[in-house]
Amino acid sequence: MPKKALWLIIFFTVLFILGINLGDLDYLLNLGNTICLSCIGVG
Amino acid sequence: MIALRWLVQTLVALGTNAYLLFPFGSVIYQGPLKAVCHPGLNCYSCPAALLSCPVGAVQNFAASLRFAMDGGLPRLGTMVIGYLGFIGTLVGRLPCGWLCPFGFIQDLLYKVPARKFSLWPPLRFVKYGVLIVLVLILPVALVDAHGLGQPWFCKLLCPAGTLEGALPLIFLKPALWSTLGFYFWNKITLLVVIIVLAVLISRPFCRMLCPLGAFYSLFTRMTLVQLEFIEGNCVQCESCVRYCPTGVAPYRDPNSRECIMCLKCLDACRFQALSFGLRRPLPAPRPRESSPA
């Protein structure tokens, strides 16, 4: 396995876990459950 | 391989947009799966969407960054960045070729019989501008009095949002009609332009404008899997170039940032000059032999 890819995988895994522990999961769930008015072009 | 890719694209597009109760319930799916991002571009406001959109998620985290910081909340969106970076490092732009529903729609549109054109190569750099300006900078920089920004890519450009989110929703919720203005008609115009372009040019949105493809392309030279060129087998017939949907010449650059790993070139090559598999680390340089004094 190339070393650079291995370090990147570790780095992004740490970022992912950090995000989960900082509450990103709840924010994303809340976001996904509301209609995106920007996507529709309202405003 | 081509048949397998069509099957995977169809299954993923249908499987991740499989909420069919939207006419009877709350218009869009609201459940635990929305905490997971789709690996491709798929609007989370699509009434049938089961997953969240990664580009929408990154923008919304960026848009609420100042508000969160002012309120003492360290909410940086690192979960989504980590998720996308992990995918990018593993397989690069493979999700564009195999998993993205909007990429699949463009592949279908390119099947429409018409005169075909190639894309002017410099246009492929526009997507990096879209990623930096519309997805990362403007949502943080342009904020209201409360410190909240807007997802500018969704608002100004995203054709997936218009096709999968806006059009079904305005038919399902007539109350929205009175609120439609400049942004809606701007997006409808862009959607029509992209649909016409997709009939004439292979994957124009992915190659020119997609910020997700731009992000994944940053990893194509270090992914765990790669396309490998076996020089001794190549007869320079350029069959791979003719079949490539993104105009890549795999024999010149098998790790091109434009390669979506659709693997059409593998089928096109009759001389086994291309293979796909795990990237092998470069061999360590041999120590120099010291010459006798």
Chai-1 contact restraints between the chains, C-beta under 6 A:
chainA,res_idxA,chainB,res_idxB,connection_type,confidence,min_distance_angstrom,max_distance_angstrom,comment,restraint_id
A,P2,B,R279,contact,1.0,0.0,6.0,A-B,restraint_1
A,P2,B,P281,contact,1.0,0.0,6.0,A-B,restraint_2
A,K4,B,M222,contact,1.0,0.0,6.0,A-B,restraint_3
A,A5,B,T89,contact,1.0,0.0,6.0,A-B,restraint_4
A,A5,B,M222,contact,1.0,0.0,6.0,A-B,restraint_5
A,A5,B,L224,contact,1.0,0.0,6.0,A-B,restraint_6
A,L8,B,T89,contact,1.0,0.0,6.0,A-B,restraint_7
A,I9,B,T89,contact,1.0,0.0,6.0,A-B,restraint_8
A,F12,B,G82,contact,1.0,0.0,6.0,A-B,restraint_9
A,F12,B,G85,contact,1.0,0.0,6.0,A-B,restraint_10
A,F12,B,F86,contact,1.0,0.0,6.0,A-B,restraint_11
A,L15,B,T78,contact,1.0,0.0,6.0,A-B,restraint_12
A,L15,B,I81,contact,1.0,0.0,6.0,A-B,restraint_13
A,L15,B,G82,contact,1.0,0.0,6.0,A-B,restraint_14
A,F16,B,M79,contact,1.0,0.0,6.0,A-B,restraint_15
A,F16,B,G82,contact,1.0,0.0,6.0,A-B,restraint_16
A,F16,B,Y83,contact,1.0,0.0,6.0,A-B,restraint_17
A,L18,B,T78,contact,1.0,0.0,6.0,A-B,restraint_18
A,G19,B,T78,contact,1.0,0.0,6.0,A-B,restraint_19
A,G19,B,M79,contact,1.0,0.0,6.0,A-B,restraint_20
A,G19,B,G82,contact,1.0,0.0,6.0,A-B,restraint_21
A,I20,B,M79,contact,1.0,0.0,6.0,A-B,restraint_22
A,L22,B,P74,contact,1.0,0.0,6.0,A-B,restraint_23
A,D24,B,M79,contact,1.0,0.0,6.0,A-B,restraint_24
A,L25,B,A35,contact,1.0,0.0,6.0,A-B,restraint_25
A,L28,B,A35,contact,1.0,0.0,6.0,A-B,restraint_26
A,L28,B,S52,contact,1.0,0.0,6.0,A-B,restraint_27
A,L28,B,A57,contact,1.0,0.0,6.0,A-B,restraint_28
A,L29,B,K34,contact,1.0,0.0,6.0,A-B,restraint_29
A,L29,B,A35,contact,1.0,0.0,6.0,A-B,restraint_30
A,L31,B,N60,contact,1.0,0.0,6.0,A-B,restraint_31
A,G32,B,K34,contact,1.0,0.0,6.0,A-B,restraint_32
A,G32,B,Y44,contact,1.0,0.0,6.0,A-B,restraint_33
A,G32,B,S52,contact,1.0,0.0,6.0,A-B,restraint_34
A,N33,B,Q30,contact,1.0,0.0,6.0,A-B,restraint_35
A,N33,B,K34,contact,1.0,0.0,6.0,A-B,restraint_36
A,I35,B,I28,contact,1.0,0.0,6.0,A-B,restraint_37
A,I35,B,S45,contact,1.0,0.0,6.0,A-B,restraint_38
A,C36,B,S45,contact,1.0,0.0,6.0,A-B,restraint_39
A,S38,B,P151,contact,1.0,0.0,6.0,A-B,restraint_40
A,S38,B,C154,contact,1.0,0.0,6.0,A-B,restraint_41
A,S38,B,K155,contact,1.0,0.0,6.0,A-B,restraint_42
A,C39,B,C43,contact,1.0,0.0,6.0,A-B,restraint_43
A,C39,B,S45,contact,1.0,0.0,6.0,A-B,restraint_44
A,C39,B,C154,contact,1.0,0.0,6.0,A-B,restraint_45
A,C39,B,G161,contact,1.0,0.0,6.0,A-B,restraint_46
A,C39,B,G165,contact,1.0,0.0,6.0,A-B,restraint_47
A,I40,B,A166,contact,1.0,0.0,6.0,A-B,restraint_48
A,I40,B,L169,contact,1.0,0.0,6.0,A-B,restraint_49
A,G41,B,A166,contact,1.0,0.0,6.0,A-B,restraint_50
A,G41,B,Y183,contact,1.0,0.0,6.0,A-B,restraint_51
A,G41,B,F184,contact,1.0,0.0,6.0,A-B,restraint_52
A,G41,B,K187,contact,1.0,0.0,6.0,A-B,restraint_53
A,V42,B,T179,contact,1.0,0.0,6.0,A-B,restraint_54
